Amino acid sequence: MDGFLDTSTNGMTELRVHGVSGTPPGEMLNHPHPLLVAGDGTTGFYRRWWPAGRPETEDADVPGERHREAYAWAGLTSGGRTIALWLLLLPFALANLAYFMLPRPEGGRPVRRALEAAQRLFALLLTGTLVAAVTRASVDLIGWQCTAAGRACAYATAPGWVRWMAELWGAEHSRRLAVTALVPLAVVVVLWVVGRRTWQRDERTAMPPDGFERPGVLLARPRLWHGDEPVRRLRAVHVAFALGWIGLAVAAPFTRSGLGLVLAVANAVVLVAAVLAVVAPGVARRVDPGADDPGGAVLSRVCAALEAAGAAVLAVTLVAAAAGLPGASGSRQLPGVGAGTVQFVLTLGLVAFTLAGTWWLARRDRGTGPRALGGLASWFALLVAAAVANALGLGVMFWTASFFGVPASPGVGGPVGHRLFLDEPVWWTAALVPVLVAGLVVVGLVLWNARRSEAARLTPGLEPRYGRHSEEVAGCWALAGLTDRAGQVLGLLTGIGLAGFALVTVFYQFRLLSPVDGLAGLFATIGSWAMAAFLVGLVLLGRRAYSDPGLRRTIGILWDVSTFWPRATHPLAPPCYTERVVPELISRVRRLTRDDADLVLLSGHSQGSVIAASVVLQLDPAARGRVRLLTHGSPLRRLYAAFFPAYFGPAALGAVRDAVPWFNLYRLSDPIGGPVLGRVDPFGPRESLSAVDLFCWDPARPEPGDPLPETRWHAGYWFDPPYAEALRRLTTATLRGG
């Protein structure tokens, strides 16, 4: 290749790792011609290429002496087209986050193990919630109701691709159910295919051999990034549960006949077996690469057999239904066997148990640094996951009922006609939506007032530096500071949702109001349309993201944060990119530090700082002796230590500080990053927080009479003067410990 490209691995390498939104390699390197030197198009290491030969500039690469390199991993979260599907998997991602938010005090292992099993069961029920919603929409609303003789889909105005069932099998329920059951089955197949493909791509990436583990630091365990077998076992159990749910919905209306009863029982057995398997000790156990996994092979075979059994039972059920099952009732809605009620009661029990257990662990885990929501963040995350799953599920049902007919409550009398009936609890849940919207408005007003008060407090201290611009700068800083109230916002919204849920439960159980009349009916109608619009909006957004790389990168910001964590409880969630990123970075750092004279300065921005800290803790002492760490815009303490204290609390951050020389740059205009080892004091000595944290002014001080320079917020730390100074100090630093 003509021009100049330094591919040597000796000397000092500044290895930059980007954060959320996937900064392109050219921007990371501040160079127009980045070229891939290792890796592939999904993840790769890039260096600068000069078409006209190496320039004689101060920061140009010099073979054997110094290099600037960028590691780009955005292809794992925003490069593939399947990210369009990930929008519908947010509840699953939240379930995985909840696992890593659990407090882990010493002496609380039995309770924690029970909570982990409960969380795996909760994640399984989330799968059931979404599959049941699609099944209800397809098998009940279309297969049982709409295409029955004389119902909505039998009219000439109905779409031809469903009317044919009414014309051909209007009085043969089982055959219509067999056809419409293919829709939820297709959803499960897509989830299985996507989950398996990403598992093969990411979770099976091998950790480098001879890893190093620091005792007592969870983040330093190699097993954390080794999810090969546990994820495969959990995926098999979830797929079996989903298939059993579809089969039970098809067979349940025909339990008056012997064959129908046998099929319903067989599918119910699959469901119960999946529940027992998911709570079994060891089913999600991770072991270090190369270590023995006692009983792991047996568990893997059991889970695979359960998945095969679920598929076989469903296949027999669909074949029998297509051939014709006798004994169907004449009810307006799909008859069931109480599985939905069992799941609802089980979910409520899990909510109560996880609250009690998490509260007990949090009380024993006091004094370990900042903790969001008093250590109960895990429980709140589970509630949000359940709320989002139900919103998506109800959106599917309301949209289906609105598209093919007129949504109605079972209590409505008169002729059936175009009406498609949804259970009363569904309508009461819809009535909660306007209450939650009102709660959002209240939260918005509270945050607006908090920002204004904080800006007024900051303004006097900023006047010596910014003069007439001090109020504007104070407003920027106060706006960025609202991130610290994320836990309070989550708690307030959850409290409003729980209060509303309790209220409508009382109304429903004691028949105090009807969800179709009066104010409650108005709220339910508004909520039903809102959830249908929410679902349609997500689908349209996903469809656009499928063909728009820029939009995929924007959506990818959400997954950059949530999929940092492995799929510990829900195997069908968006994939964990760190199970590929961490091993790749460890291998690259080792390659760049083979000789005693080599040095790697690991520079991580935003989410890249979290990745870099994780990598540092996995390095052996010899490699750490040749590594320096520079983080900027880092959420390590502000978000990760607060919400994941067991993994990023004082012990982990202290271990990083002791392992390598480390500087962290932060701004108060940054809504994501902050200091990592102290509290913010913008008007105190700049290095009073720790020997690690370095404060950066933003925006820059204006010259007298000039307009205020542009605020950089969370971006562009590479170009701040403190970055070059920290780089110089680190490359001349003497190793402290390690």
N, C-alpha and C positions, 0 to 999 in steps of 0.2 A: 504494500500500500504506500502510495506517495504521501508526503507530508511527514509529520512527527507525531508518534503515539508511543508513550512510555508504558510498557507492559511489565517492567521489572518489579520484583516483590521485595527488594532490599531497601533499607533506609527507613525514612519516616513517612508513614502514610496517614493522611487525614481522611478517615472513612466516614462519610456523611450518610445519615439515615433519615429519610423524610418522615413526616407525620401524617395527619389526616389530610384527605383530599388528594394525596398522591402527587406531591410536587415533582414535576418532570426532571429528569437527570440534568438537562441543560440549565435549569434554574438553580438546582442544587450546586452545580459546579460553576455557575456564573460564567458559562461558556457556550457558544452557539453550536459547537460540534462535539457532542458526547458520543462515544463509541463503546459498545459492549465488549468487555474483556473477559467476563466469566458469567456463567448462568445462561438463562434463556429469555425469551420475550415476556414471560410471566414474572419472574424475579431475576434480577441481574445486577452485576457490578459494572459501572461505567467509568471511563476516564476521558480526559480532554484530548482532542485531536486537533492539530494545527496543520491545515492544508499546505501552507507555505513553508513548513519547517518550524523547528522550535524557536520561539521568540526569546530575545534577551530581556525578559521582564522578571521582576523580583519574585513573583509567585509562580512562575512556570515550572512544570515538572522537570526534574533532573534525574535521569536514570541512576539508580543506586543511592540516591540521596534523599529526595523528597517527591511525593506524589499526592495528588488530590483525587479521591475516588468517591463515587456515589453508589449507594445500594438502593435500588428501586424495587419495592414490593407491592406497589399499588395494583398490579395485575391480579393479585389474589382477592381483592375486595371490590375493584371497580373495573376490571378489564373484561371479564367474561359476560356474555349476554344473559346468563342465568341469574345475574343479580336482579333482573326484573322480577323473578319469582320470589326473591328474598324478602320483599316488602310484606308478603303474606306470612312470613315465618317469624315475625317479631316476637310473638308470645314464646316461641321456642327459645329464641336467643335470650330473652329475659329470664327464663327458667334456669339457663346455664349461669347467667350472672348471679342469680340468687344463691347458687351453691358456693361460689367463691366469696360471697359477702358474709357467710356464716362466721360468727366469732369462734375462735378455737383456743379457749383457755386450757391451761394445764389441769389435768384431773377431770375433764369433762368429756372424755372419749365416749363412754356408753351413750350419753344423751346425744352427742354429736352424731354418732353412727346411726342412731334411731332417726334423727332429723334428716340425715342424708338419704336414708331409705324412704322417708316420707316425701322428700323432694323428688326423688326418682319416680315415686308413684304419682305425685302431683304432675310431673312432666308427662307421664303416660296418660293421665286424664286430660291434659291439654290436647294431646293428639286425638283422644276420643272426642273432645269438644268440637274440634274443627271437622273431623271426619263425620261425626254425627250430624253436624249442620249441613254439610254437603249431601249426606244421605237423606236427611229429612227433606231438603229442598228437592232432590231428584226423585227419590223413591216414594216419599209421602205426597208432596205437593203436586208432582207431575204424574208419577206412576200410579198412585192410589186414588188421588182426588181428581186431578184435572182431566185425565184421559178416560175416566169412567164414563159409562153411558149417560148422556144427558148433562154432563158437567162441562166446565169451561172450554176444554180442548176439543170437545165434540162439535162445537159450532164451526161454521164455515169460515169465520174470521180468525180462527186459531192458525198458528203456523203449521204448514204441511208436514214439517219434520217431526211433529208430535201428534198431529191429528190422525195420522195413519194408525196409531195404536188404538185410539178411541173407535175408529171405524172397524178395525180388524178384531180387536180383543176387548171391546168395551165392557163385556161381562166376564172376562177372564182375568182376574186380578193378578194371579201369580206370574203370568207371562209378561204383563206390563212391568211388574216389579223386577223381573229378571233383566229386562232391557235397560230400565232406568238405573239399576244397580251398577251398570257398567261405568256410569259417570264417577261416583266416588271411588270405584276401583281404579279408574284411570288416574285420579288424583293421587292415590296411594302409590301407584306404579311410578308416577313422575317423581314423587318424593323419594322413593326408593332408589331410582336411577340417579337422581341428582346427589343424594346422600352418599351413594356408593362411589360415584365418580370423584367427588371431592375428597372422600376418605382415601381413595387410592392415590390421589394427587398430593394430599397434604399430610394426613395423619400417619401415613406409612413412611414418611421421610425419617431415615435412621439418624439418631443422635450420634455424634462422633464418639468413638470408643475412648475408654480411659477418662470418663468425665469426672468432675470434682464436685463434691457436695459439702456444703458448710452445715454442720449440725445445728439444728434449731431454726434454720431459715427455710421456710417452705418454698420460697421462690427459687432456691438453689437446688432443688431436687430434680435430677434429670427425668424422673418418672412423670413430672408434670407435663412434659412435652412429648410423651410417648403413649399415644392413645389408640394404638393399632387394634388390639383385641377388644378392649372394653367398649369402644364405639361400635365395633361390629356386633358384639353381643346385644347391646342396647338397641341397635337398629333392628335386629331380627325380632326382638320382643315387641317393639312398637309397631312394626309391620304386621305381626301376628294379631296384635290387639285391634288394629284398624280393620283387618280383614274379618275378624270375628264380629266386630260391630256391624259391618255391612251385611254379613250373612244372617245375623240375628234379626236385623230389620226386615229382611226378605222372608224369613221363616216364621217370625212371630205371629203374623195374622192367621196362620194355618195350623195352629197347635191343636185344633179340634180333631184333626186327622192324625193317624199314627206316624206317618212319615214326616209330617210337618213338625210334630212334637219332637221326634228324634233329631231332626235337623236343628231345631231351636236349641235343644239341650247340648248338642255337639258344639254349636257356635258359642254358647254360654260357657262351656268347659274351656274353650280356647281363651275366652276373655279372662276367666278366673286363673287359668294357668299363666297367662301373661302378667297378671297382677302379682302372683306369687313369685314369678321369675324376676320381676323388676325390683322387688324388695329383698331378694336373696343376697346374703353377704357374699361379697366377692364378684358380683356380676359386673360392677363398674370399677373394680379394683385395678389400679395402675401399678406397674412394677418398673424398676429401672431397666434400661436396655441390657439384655443379656442375662438378667436375673431370672430365677425360677418363679413360676406363678403357680403355687399349689392349687390344684383343682381347676385351674383356668381352662385347660383343654376340655375337661368334662363339661364345664359350664358352656363353653363355646358350642359343643356338640348338642347340648340340651336346647340352647337357644335356637340353633339352626333347625333342629327337629321341630321345635314349636312353630317356627316360621313356615316350614313345609307343611305341617299339620293344618295351620290356619288357611293356607292356600288350597289344600286339598278339600277341606270341609266346605270352604266357600265355593269351590268349583262344583262339588256335588250339589250344594244348595241351589246354585244358579241353574244347573242342568235339570234338577227336579222341578224347579219353578218354571223353567221354559217348557217342560213337558206337561205341566199343569198340576197344581196342588189343590185338592179339594178342601172344603171346610172353612172358607173365608167368611168373615162376618160382613155385615152390611153397614158398618159405621161410616160416618162422614170423613173421619180421619184415620190414618194408619194405626191399627191396633198395635200395642206393644206388650212387653212382659215386665214393665217396670224398670228396665235397665237405666233409662234416663234419670228416674228418681233415685236409684241406687247410686249413680255417679254423682248426683247433686248432693246427697247426704254425705257420701264419702268425701267430697270436696270440702264441705263445711267442716267435717271432722278434722281433715288435714289442716285447714286454716287455723282452727283452734289449737291443735296440737303443735303446729310449727310456731305459732305465736308464743305459747307457753314455753316450749323448749328453747327458742331463740332468746326470749327474755331471760331465762335462767342462765344460758351461756353468757349473755351480755353482762349480767350482774357479776359473774365471776371473772370477767375479762376487763375490768376497769383499770384505768391508769396506763393504757397502751397507746396513748396519742389520740389524735382527733378521730371521732367516730360519728358518721352520719346517722341521724335519727336514733341516737342513743344506743347504737349497736343493733338496731332492729331493721336495718336496711334490707336484709335478706327477705324478711317476711313481707315488707312493703313491695319488693320487686316481684314476689310471687303473686300478690294481689293485683298488681298492674298487669302481669302476664295473663292472669285469668280474665281481667276486665277487657283487655285487647282481644283475647281469643273469643270471648262472648260477643264483643262488638262486631268482629269479622263474621262470626257464625250467624248472628242475627241479621247482619247485612245481607248475607247470602239468601237467607230465607225470605226476608221482606222483599228483596229485589225479585226473586223468583215468583213470589205470589203477586207482585205488582205487574210483572211482565206478562204472565199468563192469565191473570184474572184480577180479582179484587180481594186484598187481604181482609180477613174477618176473624172475629173472636168466636170460639165455639158456643158462647152463650147467646149469640144472635139468632133469632128465630126467622121464620119465613122460608120461602123457597131458596134452594141452594144456588141455582143459576151459575153465575160466574164467580161465586165466592170460593176462595181457598182459605181453609181454616188453619190458624196458628193457635197454639195453646195459650191460655190466659197468662201464665208466667212470662211468656215471650212478650206479651203486650205490656205487662208491668215493668219488665226490664227496659223496654223502649221508653217508657214514661220517665225513666231515670236520666235519659240523655239531656233534656232541657235543664234538669237540676245540675248536672255536671258542667254544662255550658255556663250556667250562672255562676258556678263555683270558679270556673276559669276567669270570668270577668272580675270576680272579687279578688282572686289572686293577682291578676294584672294590676288592679288598683293598689293593692298592698305593695307590690314591687315598685310601681311608679312613685309612690310616696317614700319608700325606702331609698330609692335612687336620689330623689330630690333632697332628702335629709342628709344623706352622705355627701352629696356634692356641696351643700352648704357648709358642712364640717371641714371639708378639704380645702375650700377656696382660700381662706386666710393664709394657710401654710404655703400655697402655691404662688401667691402674689409676688414674692421677691424674685422668682425665676421667670414667671410668665406674664406678669403685669396685667394689662387689660384683657389678656386671654385666659386668666386664671379660672374664671367661671366655666369657660368652654372645656378646658382641660379637666377640671374637677368633674364635670358632667361625664366625660369619657371614662375617667377612672371609676366613678361611681357605677356607671353602667357595667363595666367589666367586673366590678365587685359583686354583682348580683349572682354570679356563679356560685358564690359561697352560700347562697340561700337555696341551693337546689334541693337539699334534704328537707328543708322546711316546706318548700312548695310541694314536693312529693307527699309529705305527711299530711298537709292540709287538703290536697285533692283526694287522697285516699280516705281521709276522715269524712269528707263530704259524701263520697261514694258509699261508704259503709253506713252512714246515717240514712241516706236515701234508700239503700237496700233494706235496712231494718224496717223503715217506715212502710215501704210497699209490701214487704213480707207480711206485716201486720194487717194491712188492708186486704191482701189476698186471702190469708188464712181465715180471717174473721168476716170476710165478705162485707167490709164496711163501705167499699166503693166499687164501681164497675170500671174496668179499664177502657170501656168504649163509650162512656157517657160523661158529660160534664167536663170539669177541668182536667180530671185524670185522663179522660178520653182524648182531650186536646193534646195533652202532653205526650200520650202514647202515639198519636198520629204524627206529631212533629218528630218524635224520636224515631219512628219507623222510617220516615222519609230521610231523616238525617243519616241513619245507619246504612240505608240503601245507597245514598249519595256518597257516603264514605267508602263503601266497597267499590262503587263504580269509579270513583276518583283514584283509588289505589290501582285498579286494573288499568285505567287509562295511563296513569303515571308509569306503571310497569311496562306497558306496551310501548310508550315513547322511549323509556330507558333502554329497551331492547335494541333500538336502532340509533340511539344518541349517546356516543361515548362521553360527551361532556356532562350530560345528566347522570350517567352511570357513576362518574367520578363524584358528583355532588351527593348522590344517594349513598355512595360508598363511605362517606364520612361517618354515617351512623354505624356501619359495620366495622370500620377501623377501630372503634371503641369497643363495641359489644363482642366482636369475634376475636379479640385478643385472647380471650379465655377459651380453653379447650371445651369440647362437647362432653361435659362431665355427667349431665343428667338427661339431656335431650339430644339424641343422635341425629335428628332430622333438622336441626337448626342450621343456619348458615355456617360454613366451615371455619375452623380456627386456623388463621394464617400463621400464628407463631409456631405451630408444630412443624412448619417448614422453614420459617424465617430464622428462628433461633438456631437450629442445626446448621443452616447455611452460613450464618454470620460467625458462629463458632469455628467452623471449618476455614472460613476466609481469614479470620484473625490469626488462627494458628499458622496458616500458610504465610501470612505477612510478618510473623514474628519468629521465624525459624532460627535466626541468628541472634547472638547477644546484642549486636549493634542495631537491630531492627526496633522500630517503635511504631505503634498504631495509636492514633488519637481518634477515639470513637466519638463522633459528634452527632448527637441525636436531637432532633427538633420535635416538640410536641409528643405525639405517640411514639415517635422514634426514640425519644428519651426513655420511655418505658421499656421498649425493646432492648435498648442499649444496656440499661441497668440489669435486665434479666440475663443478658448475655454475659456481662461481667461476672455475675455470681456463678455461672456455669464453667468459667475458665479455671484451668489448673494453675497452681502458684507460679509455675515457670512462665506461662503465657501472660498472667496478670502483671508480672514484673515488667513487661514490655508494652503495657497498655495504659492510656490515659483516657479520661472521660470528660466530655464537655457537653452539657445539656442546656437547652434553651427553650423557652415556652413550655416548660415541663409541667404536666399535671400530676407528677408523682405524689406530692403531698396533698395538693388541693383537692384532687378527686380520688386518686387511687388509695392513698393512705386513709382517707375518710370513709370510703365505701368498701374497701377491701383491706381492713387493718391487719388481718392475719397474714397477708402476703406482702403488703407494702407499708407495714407499720414501722415504728422506730427500729426494731431489730433488723429488718431487711435493709432500710435505708442506711442504718449504721454500718451494716456489713458491706454495702457498696462503698461507703466513705472510707472504711478501713482497708478495702481491697486495692483501690487504685487512687492516684491523685485525681481530684474531681472539682470542677467548677460548674456552677449553674447560673445562667443568666435569666433574669426575670424583669418584667415591666408591670406596672400597676394599671396600664391600659390594656393588658392582655386578659381576655375573659377566660382563658384556659390555663395558662401557665402561671407559676408563682414560685416563691422560695420553697426549698425542699426540706430544710432542717431548722426552720424558725418561723416566727410570726412576722407579718409585714409591719414595718415602721418606716413610712416614706420620708419622714423628716428627721430620722435619727442618723447615726453614722452608717455609711453605706455598707460596711462589712461587719456590722455589729451582730448580724444574725448568726453567722457561722463562718468558718473558713471556706465554705463551699459556695454560698450564695453571693452573687454580685448583682447589684441593682443597675438597671439601664433606664435612663430618662426617655420618655416618649410622650408626646412629640418632642423634637429637639427644641432648644431654647431659640426663640426668634430674635432677630436683630431688631433694635429699636425702630419702630415705624413699619416693620415688615409684617406681612400676614403670618399666621401660625403655620409652621410646616405640617405636612401631612402626617397623621397618626398612623403608625404601622400596626397597632393592635397586636395580633398574634404572628405576624409574618416578618420576614426579612431580618432575622437576627444575624444571619451571616454577614450583613453589611454594617452592623453597628460597630463603632470603634471598640467597645468593650470585648467584642468577639475576638478581634485580632490580638488584643492585649492578653486575654485568657489563653488563646492559642500559644502565644509566645511563652507565657509563664509555665504552661503545662509541658511544653516540649523541652523546657530546661529544668523541670521539677525533679527532685530526688524522691524516689519511692518511699512512702511512709507505710511500713508494715507490709502485710500481704505475703 
